[in-house]
Amino acid sequence: MRMCELKEKEVINCRDGERLGFICDVEIDIHTGIVVRLIVPGPCKIWGILGRDQEYVIDYTCIKQIGADVILVDIDSEKALVKSAFL
């Protein structure tokens, strides 16, 4: 699967059915070439106009299934939500 195909898939949490969003980045181990983590932008701030300062960091082991349109993950949303590294 290519990165551009991966970015077109929506990430959904199996625990509560929450739609987390679309993948914006991946973390790859440069020595093995294996995807280590998926990065999904976090929720918007007030009324969705002030941008985002958090992101979901999802370990590859938390992925349950990759389908045609969605990626199902099993995560604790609060623990996976971290401050964005690029701010």
C-alpha positions as CSV (number, residue, x, y, z in Angstrom):
1,M,0.0,0.0,0.0
2,R,1.3,3.4,-0.9
3,M,1.4,6.4,1.5
4,C,-1.1,8.3,-0.7
5,E,-3.6,5.5,-0.4
6,L,-3.1,5.3,3.4
7,K,-3.8,9.1,3.7
8,E,-7.2,8.7,2.0
9,K,-8.5,6.3,4.7
10,E,-10.4,7.5,7.8
11,V,-9.3,6.3,11.2
12,I,-12.1,5.0,13.5
13,N,-11.6,3.9,17.1
14,C,-13.3,0.5,17.8
15,R,-13.7,1.2,21.5
16,D,-16.3,3.9,21.2
17,G,-16.9,4.3,17.4
18,E,-15.3,7.8,17.4
19,R,-14.1,9.1,14.1
20,L,-10.6,10.3,14.7
21,G,-9.9,11.7,11.2
22,F,-7.6,11.1,8.3
23,I,-3.9,10.2,8.6
24,C,-1.6,13.2,8.1
25,D,1.8,11.5,8.7
26,V,3.4,8.2,9.5
27,E,6.5,7.4,11.5
28,I,8.8,4.8,9.9
29,D,11.8,3.0,11.4
30,I,14.6,3.9,8.9
31,H,16.6,0.7,9.6
32,T,13.8,-1.7,8.9
33,G,11.4,0.3,6.7
34,I,8.5,-0.7,8.9
35,V,5.7,1.7,9.8
36,V,5.8,2.3,13.6
37,R,3.1,4.9,14.2
38,L,0.3,6.7,12.5
39,I,-0.3,10.4,13.1
40,V,-3.8,11.8,12.9
41,P,-4.6,15.5,13.6
42,G,-6.4,16.0,16.9
43,P,-9.7,17.8,17.5
44,C,-10.1,21.4,16.6
45,K,-10.1,24.1,19.2
46,I,-13.0,26.5,19.8
47,W,-15.6,26.3,17.0
48,G,-13.0,24.7,14.7
49,I,-11.5,28.0,13.6
50,L,-8.5,28.3,15.9
51,G,-6.6,25.3,14.5
52,R,-5.2,22.3,16.3
53,D,-2.4,21.9,18.8
54,Q,-2.8,18.2,19.5
55,E,-2.6,15.0,17.5
56,Y,-3.4,11.3,17.9
57,V,-0.2,9.1,17.9
58,I,-1.3,5.6,17.2
59,D,1.1,2.6,17.5
60,Y,0.9,0.3,14.5
61,T,0.2,-2.6,16.9
62,C,-3.2,-0.9,17.8
63,I,-4.4,-1.3,14.2
64,K,-7.1,-3.9,14.1
65,Q,-8.0,-3.9,10.4
66,I,-7.4,-1.9,7.3
67,G,-10.3,-1.8,4.9
68,A,-11.1,-0.1,1.6
69,D,-12.2,3.2,3.2
70,V,-11.3,3.0,6.9
71,I,-8.7,1.9,9.4
72,L,-10.0,0.4,12.6
73,V,-7.9,1.0,15.7
74,D,-8.3,0.1,19.3
75,I,-6.9,2.9,21.5
76,D,-7.6,5.0,24.6
77,S,-8.2,8.3,22.8
78,E,-7.1,10.4,25.8
79,K,-3.8,8.6,26.1
80,A,-3.1,8.7,22.4
81,L,-3.8,12.5,22.2
82,V,-0.5,14.3,22.6
83,K,0.7,17.9,22.0
84,S,1.8,18.4,18.4
85,A,5.6,18.1,18.0
86,F,5.6,20.8,15.3
87,L,4.3,23.7,17.4
